[in-house]
């Protein structure tokens, strides 16, 4: 799993690593110096993305992060990085 690291528009770091097997996300880790409230939302997102096809990433991310307060990164930035990584595997 090779990570992709971006600097968000808010100036925070977002690092995402993922592996794809047979056209589906096998494992994903999301880290950085942004804040998510509740903190467990990122763990739930990582778990929810397992087994998901790249074209369904946006819906899953939006559903899991609905109502979650993100500081320093946007839902769209997370979607874009995951989509880029999952489609390039």
N, C-alpha and C positions, 0 to 999 in steps of 0.2 A: 504494500500500500504506500504509494507516494503521495505526500500531502500537497495540497494547494493552499497557499497562504495569501490572503489579500488584506489590504488596509481598507476598511470601510469608509464610506463618505464621512462618517462621524469621527474618523481617526483611530478606530479600534482595530485590533487584529482578529481575523477570523481564519482559523486553520481547520481544514476538512480533509480527512483521508478516507478513501473507500476502496473496496474491491468489488468487482463484478464477476459473477460466475453464471454461465449459461443465460446471459442476457438479463440477469436480475442482480440487484445490490445484495452482496453477501454480508458485508460488514462495513460500518461507517462510524467514524469518530469525529466529533465536532468540539473544538476547543477554541480558546482565544481569551482576550481580556475584556470581552463584552459581558454584560450582565443579563441574566434571564430570571424572571420572577414568576412562578416558583422555579428554583434551580433545577428541580427534577424534570422540568419540561425538556431539557436537552437530552437527558437519558431516555425519556419516553420517545422523543423524535428518533434517536439512533435505533432504538428497538423497532419502532414502527416502520422504518425504512428497509429493514431486512426483508428480502424476497420481493421487493418492489421493482417493477420495470421502470427504466429511465423516463419514459413518457408520462408516468403517473406520479412522479416526484412532487410536482407543484401542488397537486391536490392533497397529498399526504402531509406535506409540510404545513400548508395552510390550515388543515384540519387540526393537527396536533398543536400548532402554535396559536390557535384562536384563543384569545383572552389572556395570552401570556404577555407580560411586559418585557420587551427587549430594549436594552439601553446600549447604544454603541454599534448596533448592527440592525439591519432590516430583514424581514422575512424574505423579501425579494433577493437580497444579496445571498442569503443562505441557499435559496432555490437555484440561483444562477451558478454558484460554485458546484453544488451537488450535480446539477444537470450537466455541466461541462465535464466534470470528472467521470460521471457514469456513462456518458456517450463517447468518451475517448478511450474506453477500455475495450 
